[in-house]
Amino acid sequence: MQISESSVEQIQPPTYGNLVTILSIDGGGIRGIIPATIIDFLESQLQELDGPEARLADYFDVISGTSTGGLVTAMLTAPGKNNRPLFAAKDIKPFYLEHSPKIFPQQSGLGGTIIANLVRSLGGPKYDGKYLHQVVREKLGEIRLHQTLTNVVIPTFDIKSMQPIIFSSYQMKMSTCLDAKLSDICISTSAAPTYLPAHNFKNQDSEGNIHEFNLIDGGVCANNPTLVAMNEVTKQIMKQNSDFFPMKPMEYSRFLIISIGTGTAKNEEKFNAKIASKWGLLDWLTYDGSTPLTDVFTQSSADMVDFHLSAVTQALRSEDNYLRIQDDTLSGTDSSVDIATKENLEKLSRIGENLLKKAVSRVNLENGLFEPLKNGETNQQALKRFAKILSQERRLRQMRSPHTKNPF
């Protein structure tokens, strides 16, 4: 299979500007409604500045997502009519509201009890994934990784080789077997253990060799994929990719990063060592309606990325170029990845809207909790500020680049 030149034409490369721009979206199942609300607001601000046809893919060098964030990433970057993004940011939340109840059908009566859920989990994944596979293939069709309208980075994990597989627009040019269908990539990165089945598919590289993938949710290795995206860019700088000339490796002060979480129940404190000390295998897999093992590894990996980036950006005095939007006060059904009732989906939508109004918070490097900044800036105000920077950066690149094409 021969890969054509990348169709990344909507955004001029960083070499013509001052920044490298990254948008990253965490995993979290139906809680993807929360970042969907955030990116809808961000895109609306860009449209106020640059016109109604402006799309997020026009402003970010890399859009990265894990699990539900990987699906959002594909929707924002897949080409549609006139080689413009298939979905606007405002279309993402309605997609979740419409399809989540069919992806995660809720059991009623005795079929929805904790015991019934436990029995089902012992016999296979909680959901068969058939509807998810159907709708993803329907929306994304035959579109492949190399066709995305900006660079994407979507982590998965191969349980046969026991290593992360990163579907990256950059790596794909060297490892052409990674030029898979976006539908296969989305199904793979969403295959959360115990919830949805692992995904197997084969893909052909540019020399005709067949590569087999046995993949599960990228959240097991990078539920917050921000650092994975930054590493992909850093490798390109080290390889002296002309798109990043004259940047130097580790020049993180030139990164502009918006990282959006899907919410956590950190403050709920529903587990403790006294309880967990008595757990066996089944308890770690299901306890009080949740999946402790999954919660632990996804939240811990996401937090470690934020700890690192908060420390690095503060050390480089570039913390104003890093925005992490996260709500760690979820509780009960709010924190579930799969309770797709109408009431809960609407509540998640309200949580996203309220999160916009909350003060920008930064992780306390000592206690790990999110604490509001003293300047009182809200997430909404911060996104407006970032939108202006993104618009200015885009205009600067268009002015400097001899290859500018105006997609609007």
C-alpha positions in Angstrom: 0.0 0.0 0.0 1.5 3.3 -1.1 1.0 6.3 1.2 0.5 9.6 -0.6 1.9 12.8 0.8 0.1 13.9 3.9 -3.0 16.0 3.3 -2.1 18.4 6.2 -2.7 21.6 4.3 -5.0 23.6 6.6 -2.3 24.7 9.0 1.1 26.0 8.0 4.0 24.3 9.9 5.5 25.8 13.1 8.7 26.8 11.2 6.7 29.8 10.0 5.4 30.8 13.4 6.5 31.1 17.0 4.7 28.2 18.7 3.9 24.5 18.5 0.2 24.1 19.3 -1.2 20.9 20.9 -4.8 20.0 21.9 -5.1 16.9 24.0 -8.2 15.1 25.2 -8.3 12.4 27.9 -10.1 9.1 27.9 -13.3 8.6 30.0 -16.2 6.9 28.1 -19.4 8.9 28.2 -17.6 11.6 30.2 -16.3 12.7 26.8 -19.3 15.0 26.9 -17.3 17.2 29.3 -14.4 18.0 26.9 -16.9 18.2 24.0 -18.5 21.1 25.8 -15.1 22.7 26.4 -13.9 22.4 22.7 -17.3 23.7 21.5 -16.7 26.9 23.4 -13.0 27.2 22.2 -14.0 26.7 18.5 -16.8 29.3 18.9 -14.2 31.8 20.1 -12.0 31.1 17.1 -15.0 31.6 14.9 -15.7 35.0 16.4 -12.1 36.0 15.5 -11.7 34.4 12.1 -15.2 33.6 10.7 -17.8 30.8 11.0 -15.8 28.3 8.9 -12.9 28.2 11.4 -12.3 24.7 12.9 -9.9 23.5 15.6 -7.9 21.5 13.0 -6.9 24.8 11.4 -5.1 25.9 14.6 -3.4 22.9 16.2 -0.3 21.3 14.9 -1.3 18.1 16.8 -4.6 16.9 18.2 -4.2 13.9 20.5 -6.8 11.8 22.2 -7.1 8.5 24.1 -10.1 6.3 24.2 -13.2 8.6 24.0 -10.7 11.4 23.3 -9.3 9.4 20.4 -12.8 9.3 18.9 -13.2 13.0 19.3 -9.7 13.5 17.7 -10.7 11.5 14.7 -14.1 13.4 14.3 -12.3 16.8 14.5 -9.6 15.9 11.9 -11.3 13.5 9.5 -11.9 15.2 6.1 -15.4 15.7 4.9 -16.9 17.8 2.2 -14.5 20.2 0.4 -11.6 18.6 2.5 -12.9 20.4 5.6 -13.3 18.6 9.0 -16.1 16.1 9.0 -17.4 17.3 12.4 -17.4 20.8 13.9 -16.8 20.9 17.6 -20.4 21.8 18.2 -21.4 18.5 16.6 -19.5 16.3 19.2 -21.8 16.6 22.2 -25.0 15.9 20.1 -23.2 12.8 18.8 -22.6 11.6 22.4 -26.2 12.3 23.5 -27.6 10.4 20.5 -25.3 7.4 20.4 -24.1 6.8 24.0 -27.3 5.0 25.1 -26.9 2.5 22.3 -23.2 2.0 22.8 -23.7 1.4 26.5 -27.3 0.0 26.8 -28.5 0.1 30.3 -30.0 -3.0 32.0 -33.2 -2.5 33.9 -34.8 -4.5 36.7 -32.9 -7.6 37.9 -30.6 -7.4 34.8 -29.2 -4.1 36.1 -28.2 -5.3 39.6 -24.6 -5.5 40.9 -24.8 -9.3 40.9 -26.1 -9.4 37.4 -23.3 -7.1 36.2 -20.7 -9.3 38.0 -22.0 -12.4 36.3 -21.8 -10.7 32.9 -18.3 -9.5 33.6 -17.1 -13.0 34.4 -18.4 -14.2 31.0 -16.9 -11.5 28.8 -16.9 -7.7 28.4 -19.8 -5.7 29.8 -20.8 -4.5 26.3 -20.4 -6.3 22.9 -19.2 -3.1 21.1 -21.3 -3.9 18.0 -23.1 -0.6 17.9 -19.9 1.4 18.6 -18.2 -0.5 15.7 -21.1 0.2 13.4 -21.5 3.9 14.0 -17.7 4.5 13.9 -17.4 2.7 10.6 -20.4 4.5 9.3 -19.1 8.0 10.2 -15.4 7.5 9.3 -15.7 5.1 6.4 -12.5 4.3 4.6 -10.6 7.4 5.9 -7.0 6.5 6.9 -4.6 8.1 9.2 -2.6 9.9 6.5 -5.8 11.8 5.4 -6.4 13.7 8.6 -6.5 17.5 8.3 -3.8 18.0 10.9 -1.4 15.7 12.7 -3.0 13.3 15.2 -1.6 11.1 18.0 -3.8 8.3 19.3 -2.4 5.8 21.8 -3.4 2.1 22.0 -1.9 -0.9 23.7 -1.1 -4.2 21.9 -1.7 -7.1 24.3 0.1 -9.6 22.1 3.4 -7.7 21.9 2.7 -6.1 25.3 3.7 -2.6 24.2 2.0 0.7 23.4 1.2 1.3 19.7 1.0 5.0 19.0 -1.0 5.9 15.8 0.9 9.0 15.0 0.8 11.1 11.8 4.6 11.5 12.3 5.5 7.8 12.9 3.2 6.7 10.1 5.6 8.2 7.5 8.4 5.9 8.8 6.2 2.9 9.8 3.7 2.7 7.1 1.8 -0.2 8.7 0.4 2.4 11.1 -1.6 4.1 8.3 -4.7 2.3 9.4 -8.3 3.2 9.0 -9.4 5.8 11.5 -12.4 3.5 12.4 -10.0 0.7 13.4 -7.9 3.1 15.4 -10.9 4.5 17.3 -12.4 1.1 18.0 -9.0 0.0 19.3 -8.3 3.0 21.6 -11.8 2.7 23.0 -11.6 -1.0 23.9 -11.5 -0.6 27.7 -10.8 -3.8 29.5 -13.9 -5.4 31.1 -16.2 -2.9 29.2 -15.5 -3.5 25.5 -13.8 -6.3 23.5 -10.2 -6.1 22.4 -9.9 -5.3 18.6 -7.9 -7.3 16.1 -7.2 -6.1 12.6 -4.5 -6.4 9.9 -3.0 -3.6 7.8 -0.6 -3.6 4.9 2.6 -1.5 4.8 4.0 0.3 1.7 6.0 -2.9 0.8 3.1 -5.2 0.9 3.8 -6.8 4.2 0.8 -7.6 6.4 0.9 -6.4 10.1 -1.5 -7.7 12.7 -2.7 -5.6 15.6 -4.3 -6.9 18.9 -5.3 -3.7 20.6 -7.0 -2.4 23.7 -7.7 1.0 25.2 -4.9 3.4 25.1 -5.9 4.5 28.6 -3.9 1.6 30.1 -0.7 3.4 29.2 -1.7 7.0 28.5 -5.1 8.1 29.6 -3.9 11.7 29.3 -2.0 11.7 26.0 -0.5 15.2 26.2 3.0 14.0 26.9 2.8 11.4 24.2 1.9 14.2 21.7 4.8 16.3 23.0 7.2 13.4 22.6 6.1 12.9 19.0 6.9 16.5 18.3 10.2 16.3 20.2 11.3 13.3 18.1 10.6 15.3 14.9 12.8 18.2 16.2 15.6 15.8 17.0 15.3 14.3 13.5 15.6 17.9 12.2 12.2 17.8 10.5 12.1 21.1 8.5 8.6 21.8 9.8 10.1 22.6 13.2 13.2 24.5 12.1 14.8 26.3 14.0 13.5 24.8 17.2 15.7 22.9 19.5 14.9 19.7 21.5 13.4 20.4 24.9 12.5 24.0 23.9 9.2 23.5 25.7 8.7 27.2 26.3 7.5 27.4 22.7 4.8 24.8 23.2 1.2 26.0 23.6 -0.8 23.2 25.2 -4.5 22.8 26.0 -5.1 19.5 27.8 -8.7 18.6 28.7 -9.7 16.0 31.2 -13.0 14.0 31.4 -13.4 14.5 35.1 -12.5 12.3 38.1 -13.9 11.4 41.5 -10.7 12.1 43.3 -12.4 14.0 46.1 -15.0 11.3 46.7 -12.5 9.1 48.5 -14.7 6.0 48.1 -11.8 3.5 48.5 -9.2 3.2 51.3 -6.5 0.7 52.3 -8.7 -0.9 55.0 -11.3 -1.8 52.4 -8.8 -2.7 49.6 -6.7 -4.9 51.9 -9.5 -7.5 51.9 -10.0 -7.4 48.1 -9.4 -10.3 45.9 -9.3 -10.4 42.1 -13.1 -9.9 41.7 -13.2 -7.0 44.1 -10.5 -5.1 42.2 -12.5 -5.7 39.0 -15.9 -4.7 40.4 -16.7 -3.0 43.7 -19.8 -0.9 44.6 -20.7 -0.4 41.0 -17.2 0.7 39.9 -14.1 -0.9 38.5 -11.3 0.0 41.0 -8.4 -1.4 39.0 -9.4 0.5 35.9 -10.0 3.7 37.9 -6.6 3.5 39.5 -4.5 3.0 36.4 -6.3 5.6 34.2 -6.4 8.3 36.9 -2.9 7.7 38.0 -1.4 7.8 34.5 -3.4 11.0 33.7 -2.3 12.7 36.9 1.4 11.8 36.4 1.4 13.6 33.0 -0.1 16.7 34.6 2.4 16.6 37.4 5.3 16.5 34.9 4.0 19.2 32.6 3.1 21.5 35.5 6.6 21.1 37.0 8.3 21.6 33.6 6.2 24.6 32.5 6.7 26.3 35.9 10.4 25.7 35.8 10.6 27.3 32.3 8.3 30.2 33.4 5.9 29.2 30.6 3.0 28.0 32.7 0.7 30.6 31.0 1.1 28.5 27.8 -0.2 25.3 29.5 -3.9 25.0 30.3 -5.2 21.9 32.0 -9.0 21.9 32.4 -10.2 19.1 34.7 -12.9 18.6 37.3 -11.8 16.3 40.2 -15.1 16.7 42.2 -17.3 14.2 40.4 -19.2 11.7 42.5 -21.6 8.7 42.0 -22.9 8.2 38.5 -21.2 11.4 37.3 -17.8 9.6 37.5 -19.0 6.5 35.6 -17.7 5.8 32.1 -20.8 4.0 31.0 -24.0 5.0 32.8 -25.6 6.4 29.7 -29.0 7.3 31.0 -30.6 10.5 29.7 -30.4 12.0 33.1 -26.7 11.3 33.5 -25.8 12.5 30.0 -27.6 15.8 30.6 -25.9 16.1 34.0 -22.4 15.6 32.4 -23.3 18.3 29.9 -24.1 20.7 32.8 -20.9 19.7 34.5 -19.0 20.7 31.3 -20.8 24.1 31.1 -20.1 24.8 34.8 -16.5 23.8 34.4 -16.1 26.7 31.9 -17.2 29.1 34.7 -14.9 27.7 37.3 -11.5 29.3 38.0 -8.5 28.0 36.2 -6.8 25.4 38.5 -3.3 24.1 38.6 -2.2 20.9 40.3 -0.5 21.4 43.6 2.8 19.5 43.2 2.8 18.6 46.9 -0.6 17.2 47.5 -1.8 16.4 43.9 -5.0 18.4 44.2 -6.3 21.0 41.8 -6.2 24.5 43.3 -7.7 27.7 41.8 -5.2 30.3 40.7 -5.1 33.5 42.7 -5.6 35.7 39.6 -9.3 34.5 39.4 -9.2 33.8 35.7 -11.9 31.3 34.7 -11.5 28.5 32.2 -13.8 30.4 29.9 -11.6 33.5 30.1 -8.4 31.4 29.6 -9.9 29.8 26.5 -10.7 33.2 25.1 -7.1 34.3 25.8 -5.8 31.1 24.1 -8.1 31.6 21.1 -6.5 35.0 20.5 -3.0 33.5 20.7 -4.0 30.7 18.3 -5.6 33.2 15.8 -2.5 35.4 15.9 -0.2 32.4 15.4 -2.2 31.2 12.4 -2.1 34.7 10.8 1.6 34.9 11.4 2.2 31.6 9.7 0.0 32.5 6.8 1.9 35.8 6.3 5.3 34.1 6.4 4.6 31.0 4.5 5.0 30.9 0.7 2.5 28.0 0.5 -0.5 29.6 2.2 -3.9 28.3 1.1 -7.0 30.0 2.6 -9.5 27.2 3.5 -12.2 29.6 4.7 
